[in-house]
Amino acid sequence: MAEPGFDMSACLERVRAGDEEAARLLFQHLFPLVIKVVRSHLPRRTSEEDLVQMVFMKIFAKIDQFSGTVPFEHWVSRIAVNTCLNQLQAEKIRPELRWADLSEDEERVLEVLPSTAGDFPDPADDVASRDLVNKLLAKLSAEDRLLVNLIHLEGHSIEEVKQITGWNSSLIKVRVFRARHKLKKHFAKLMEERTS
């Protein structure tokens, strides 16, 4: 990891003294390590760049807390891993799909959706529509997702789904109705966020 001629302790002392050039050198030295950790622990809804920035903000904010009892790179790795884990935990607390979770293509699909027929995008339209439908479906339970896939995306009849799942027709109809309702709620919440 260490470049030839790079003196970590001297660089840290200069950074602690407020030397911006030393901070830039330290950033360049640590970036490969931090990006590797971030990429291996990247939360779904946080961009790589945002997470790297958070890690470096914590490193520079806490640099005076580094005691030197472990190699500096280990201390940095620990901060990077903990930042990623904290972000993953935050996403579990708020598992809803947000406008910020969407790609530009998925946003475009949603923006033109109110002018198109039907409640949901047709997954056969394009990759963005399919990705958006998959993100919405991921909010459903496995059983509800299965029913929506079989009936609405694959076009199976209730009788065919009954044979595939072994469930009775009434249960299938009720569950798929509720699943559609849940999808509409997630979709409405997403559209509401876009307009607010």
Secondary structure, DSSP 8 states (H G I E B T S, - for coil): ---TT--HHHHHHHHHTT-HHHHHHHHHHHHHHHHHHHHHS--TTS-HHHHHHHHHHHHHHSGGG--SSS-HHHHHHHHHHHHHHHHHHHHHHS-S--GGGS-HHHHHHHHHGGGSSSSS--TTS-HHHHHHHHHHHTTS-HHHHHHHIIIIIS---HHHHHHHH---HHHHHHHHHHHHHHHHHHHHHHHHHHH-
